[in-house]
Amino acid sequence: MATLAGSGGGPSLMFVGHTDVVGAAPEGYRAERRGARMYGRGSNDMKAGLAAAMVAIERLAAGPRLRGDVIFAGVIDEEWLSIGAEDLVARTKPDAAILPESSGHDVITGHGGFAWYSVESRGVEAAGVEQERGVDGIALLGPVLSGIAALDRELAAKPAGPYGRGSIHASTISGGDQLPVYPALCSLGVERCLIGGESVAHADAEIEGLLAATRAADPRFAGEWRRIVGREPVELDPAHPMVAALTQAASAALGRPATVRGDLGWMDSGILVEAGVPCSSFGPVGGGEHTADEWVDLPSVDLTVDVLEATARIFCA
């Protein structure tokens, strides 16, 4: 964290983003410039946004002093459990925050949530020829998998929200360790993506319902679930002074009215909003997050700097 102290009496604004990235092959971490683009793991998600925030604060420090503080925070672990953002809101609560995650220069005022689950099906290990003793922990999980597919079809049939639909899918599965043996355990990872109007509690009930139906179909099923992490969808009032300042600054820089929208993907802004810190997202143009072709458009990073600087001058004046 770093703070550019104001003269006093103005609202405080934080630029906050995550420093961690998802995994990559060793060569994926090398930055490579091709024309106006920078390629490499983290270039778009979200090193470019962090760099833009740093440069914006440098410019603010060199200009007329604002009344409100401008704070920079880099947090860890957004790609997993967000322990950095959780710790951040326990330490400080600015009046508002901007997350410079890649947004294609749109102002993001709401986004979806998610819940991750671990489901385990327990069988009885035995040799394959001991049919009377062995219980197949993998096969008994079958109705859960079928239920996930059926639930996703139901979700797809519902009217979509303004930024997408709710969904559920199986993410990982593992079980057994050799062919001539009944597997004693099968583990399943599940992700439930949430939109406005849905909740983690609702997703918990769906998972419990899938397991209850599986038990009813076959009493041999011995399964249980646990939630690894759950994040609620969030929505920020577009009329909030910070959003108004950000939209004004973005519109001036773009030369057109800025697009204000929601986004399906969850971000650390959700933790800030739940902690009472209004947080919107605005960042550069890029693509290929979490892939070998991740990239960011470098001129768009320059524009992001301009917008962040101008927003602070409006909001913290």
N, C-alpha and C positions, 0 to 999 in steps of 0.2 A: 504494500500500500504506500501511496504517497499523496500528500495534500498540498495544493496550492491555496494558501490561506487567503481569504477575502478580507476586506476592511471591516466587515460586520454588518449585520442587519439584512442580509440577503439570503435567499434559500440556497441550500447546498445541492450540488449535483455530482453524482459518481459515474465515471466511465468504468465499467467492469466487464471482464471477459475471462475465459478459461485458457490456461496455459498448456493443458494436456492435450494429447492427440490420440487417435486410435492407432493400433499397431500397423507396421509396414515392414516390408523387406528392407534390408540395410540400404539399398540404393534408393529406396523411396524417400529417405530423409534428405537427400541432396537437392538443394534448390537449383532450378534451371530456368533461365529466362529465355522465352521464345517470343520474339516480337514484343507485344504489349502485355504478355501474360507471364506470370511466375508459376512454375509447376513445382510440386513437392508436397510431401505430407505436412499438413498443418498450414499450408499457404493460405487456404481459404477458410479453414476451420481450426483456429481462427486467429492465426498470427497476424494477418493483414489488418484485422480490426483492432487488435491490441496496438500495433504500430501506429495506426491512424489516431488512436486515443492519446498515445504518448506525444506525437507530434502536435496534436491540437493543444495539449496542455503546455507544451513548450511555447507555442505561439501566444497562448493566453498569458503566460508568465512574462513575455516580452512586451505586452501591450498594457493598456490602462487596467488598473486593478479593479476587479469586480468586488461587489459587496459580499457575495456568497462564496463559500469554499468550493473548489473543484477537486475531486478526489479521484485517484486512479487506483484500481484494485485488480490484481491478477490472481485468479483462484485455480486450484487443482481439482481434478477428479470429476469434471462435468460429464465425461464419457462413461462414467460408472455410477457412483453413488452421490456425487456432488458434495463431498464432505467439506470442500473448500468454501462453497457458497453457504453451506449451513453454518460454518464457523464465522464467516464474514458477517452475517446478519446478527450473530450473537455479540459481535464486537462493535458494530457501528450501524446506524440507521440514518442515512442521509434523507433529505427531503424528496429526492427522486434519483433515478438512475437510468442510464442508457447502456444497453448491451450492444457493442458494435459487431455483432455476428453478421455474416454475409446475408443480405436481404435483397440484393438486386436494387438497392436504393429505395426500397419501399419502407414505409413506417409500419412496424409490426406492433399491434396493440393487444393481441391475444394469441394464445396457442394451445394446442392439445396437451393432454397428459398421457400417462402410461402406467401400466403395472406389469411387473415381471414376477413370474411364479416358477417354483420348482415343484413338480409332481412326482411322487415315487409310488411304484407298484411293487409290492413284495410277493415273491413266489416262494417255492421250496426247492432248494437245490437237490438234484438227484441225477443219477445216470439216465440217459435217454431211454434205456430199456426198462426203467422202473416207473412205468406209467401210473401205477397206483400210488406212488409216493411223491413223485415230482409234481410241482405246480409251476406253470409257465408265467413268470412275472411279466414277460414282454407281451404275450398274447392277451393277457387279461387287461392290459392297458388299451387295447384296441378300441373299445367303445368311447374312451375319453378322446382319442384322436378323431374318431368319427363325429363325436359331439362338438369338437372344436370346429371342424369343417362345416357342420350344420349351423352352428352359432354364427360363423362368419357369413354364411349365406343370408341368415336373417338380418344381420347388421347391414349387409350390402343392399338389402331390399328396402331399408328405411330411407326416408329423405336425408340427403347429405346435409351437413352443416355448411356454413359459409366458407370453410377452408378444407373440407374433406369429410370422410365418414369414419365412424368407429370401426375397429377391426380386431380380429384375434387370429393368431397363428402359432403353430408349433415351431420353436426356434432351434432346439437341440434335443437329441435323444441318444441314450446309451444304455446298454444292458447286455448281460451275458459275457462270457470270456472264452468259451470253447464250444464247438459244434455238438459233441455227444452228451450235452448236459442241459437239464432244465435250468433256466436262469432264475437266480434267487432275487434279482432286483432289476428294475428298469426305471431309469430317471429321465424325465421329460422337462424341458424348459419351454415356457409359454410367455408370449408377449401379448398384452391387451392394450391397444392404442385407443385413447379416449378423446372425445370431442366435447364441446360445451353441452351441458345437460346430462352428461354421464359422470360417474364418480368412481373412485377406487373402491368404495364400499359396494357399489353395484357390481363391479368386476369381481370382487371377492365372492359375492353371492353366486355369480355365474359359474365360477370355478367349483365352488362347493356343490352346486347343482349338477355339474357334469360328473363329479365323483359319486354323488348320491345315486344318480341314474345308473352308473356303472355297477355299483354295489347291488342295486335292485335287479340288474340283468344277470349277475352272477355272484352269488354270496361268497365265492372263493376270493373275490377281489379284495385285497388288503392294501388300500392306497391312502395316501395323505398328501396334503399340499401345504406349502408355506409361501407367503409373499416375500420376495427378496427386496423389492422397493416399490413404492407407489407414489405417483405425482399427479396431483389434480390438474385439470385444465384451468387456465386463467384467462381473465378478460380485464383489460384496463379501460377506463373511461376515456374515449377519444377527446373529451373536452378538458381533460386535466391540463393545467398550465404547462407542464413539461412536454406533453404530447403536442400541444398547440405551438410551443416554441420550436420543437423539432420539425413539425410539419411546415411551419413558416420558413425555417432555414433550408429545409430540403427543397421546397418549392422554388425558392430564390436561386439556389445553386443549380437545379435541374432546368430552370426556365419553363416550368410547367407545374401544374398542381401535383404534389406528391401523392402517390397511392398509399392509402391507409388500409391495412388488411390484417387478417389473422393468418396463422401458419400452423400446419398440423404437427410439426416437430416440436418436441419439448426443449426448453432451454433453461439455463440457470435463472433467467428472469422470473420463472415461476416461484422459486424460493424467495426471491426478494419481494414479489407481490404478496405472497402469503404472509411474509413478515411485516407487511405494512409499508413497504417501500415501492411506490409506483415505478415500474420499470418497463420501458419500451425498447425495441430493437431496431437498429438501423446500421447497415453495413454495406460493404462493397459488392461488386458483381463477381461471381465465380461459380464453380461447379466441381463435380467429381469428388465430393466429400467421401471419405472412407474408402476411396479406390486408388488404384495406382496412377490415375490421371487427374488427381486433384490440382486445381489451378485457380488463380485469382487474376482479375484484370487490374493492372497497375494504375492506369489513369483513374479508375473508379476508386482506388484507395485515396488518391489525392482529393477527389471530390468529397469522400467521406470525411477527411480531415477538415475541409472547409465547413461542412455541415455541423460537425461536432463543435468546432470552435464557435460558429455563429450561434448555435443553440445555447451554449454556455453564456455567451454575451447577452442573449435575450433573457434567459431564465434566471441567471445569477446577478443581473445588473442591480 
